[in-house]
Amino acid sequence: MTGPLDGGGRDGGEDEVRGAPRIPAPRRAVDNFDPMPPAPGPAPVPATAPAPGPGAGAAAQAPPGLPHTVLKSLLGAWALSACSAEETAAVEDHLTECAPCADEALRLRDAVALLHHERDLDLDPLLRSRVLENCLGRRPARIPVPDWAGPYDAETARLDALLRDIGDAEWHTPVRLKWFDGEGAVSRRTTVAGVIGHLLAVDGLVMSALGLGDPLVAGDPGTPPGPAAPVVPTDRTEAYWRAAHHPPTRTIREPWREQSHTLIRTVSFAGRGVAELSVSYGDFALPLRDSLLDRAFECWVHAEDIANAVDYPYEAPSGAHLHGMIDLAARQLPAALADRRRAGLAAPPRHLVAAGSPGRSLHLEVEGSGGGHWYIALDSPAAVGTPDETVAQVALDAEEFCQLVAGHVPPEEAAAGQDGDREAIKDVLFAAASLSRM
């Protein structure tokens, strides 16, 4: 035996261990949260107790009532912290008097320590996002949220969780917003707080459509730009930033959060009829159901902008929500292509057909979670895309396609598998990028 009890054990027997320090109780396993029994102090020695004779054996040192054989049999349970408080006290008293048992106890305690794997006590940095995702997927709302409002509800909740985790100083971290203006990439420098102000300002268009008031007119943080707030999202954001007396700080989180909650509560109480309510974005309009899907997409895109700026892990939306966002973009492509054609930025139509009739089409294949197949009408928004009229095919990953639609990936650099009419492919990829805006 080695350690503090070694040194004279070879020749002196039990006499050398009397008065030695008590062997510490075994440590708990790292995953055992049961309270440990208190370690009793040394048992008092009667003043009149006679010293043991030179021939006294180990069994003579056992406390009254528990013979040496019983105490020795308890050593394994003691090493596993499985003894009762009384048994623990008896065993540990015995170990101060019996060298063979003390030696055995040390070996057993070291062996038990090998059974417990060391664990990192630091929490997994992705634990929070997994718990939130699980809660959002399983917890039923008291007031049922319409399916078409679910993506907006989920993405605003995920972004709010990110904002809750960052410190005061990180609200001033620079963030560069990127989009595609029709001919090339454009960017605008702001801060984390500025991004939230942008989301609040554009979400105000949905608030106005629901009759809930416009934050730019109602005077939520910052002075309103005037009685008639701009309608175009970029103009609204610039007006909001110009009107602020001071650079926005983390105080912007509360009004943005309250506004998103108000939107969800309102559409949940309103029922199905409100889904087709028109929301104007200046040069185009969307039904409310698509508008909230559009706002969910922008919330995710800008949440990733913030997460990249502050070095925070952030994942894509769930497959079902991502599919809805991709479907909205695919449905907007024929109109976006027509707009570019009117501006002289796309090739002229080759074969016009009557409204509702099949026309030349591009097969858009989006792979991965949330992906699917869409057929994009090439010559007129009123035509119907069909497999039979397909003249070209483009294949992209789901997140890559979303980055293209967000204006974060130039259309010339989109990692796309291409086949067929090259002119049609180029026009559709540029139309997808032109859907982006600040």
Salt bridges, closest charged atoms under 4 A:
ASP15 OD1 - ARG18 NH1 2.50
ASP31 OD2 - ARG119 NH2 3.33
GLU92 OE1 - ARG22 NH1 3.95
ASP93 OD1 - ARG22 NH2 3.37
GLU97 OE1 - ARG18 NE 3.63
ASP103 OD2 - ARG107 NH1 3.18
GLU104 OE1 - ARG107 NH2 2.39
ASP124 OD2 - ARG130 NH2 3.01
GLU155 OE1 - ARG158 NH2 2.91
ASP160 OD2 - ARG164 NH1 3.37
ASP160 OD1 - ARG253 NE 2.83
ASP160 OD2 - ARG257 NE 2.95
ASP165 OD2 - ARG128 NE 3.27
ASP168 OD1 - ARG250 NH1 2.51
ASP203 OD1 - ARG295 NE 2.54
ASP214 OD1 - ARG236 NH2 2.80
GLU238 OE1 - ARG188 NH2 2.81
GLU254 OE1 - ARG257 NH1 3.91
GLU258 OE2 - ARG265 NH2 3.06
GLU276 OE2 - ARG289 NH1 3.56
ASP290 OD2 - ARG331 NH1 3.05
ASP294 OD2 - ARG295 NH1 3.74
ASP294 OD2 - ARG437 NH2 2.60
GLU298 OE2 - HIS198 NE2 2.58
GLU298 OE1 - ARG295 NH1 2.31
GLU298 OE2 - HIS302 NE2 3.16
ASP305 OD2 - HIS302 ND1 3.05
ASP305 OD1 - HIS408 NE2 3.86
ASP327 OD2 - ARG331 NE 2.86
ASP339 OD1 - ARG342 NH2 2.16
ASP379 OD1 - ARG360 NH2 2.97
ASP421 OD2 - ARG350 NH1 2.81
ASP421 OD2 - ARG360 NH1 3.54
GLU423 OE1 - ARG350 NH2 2.71
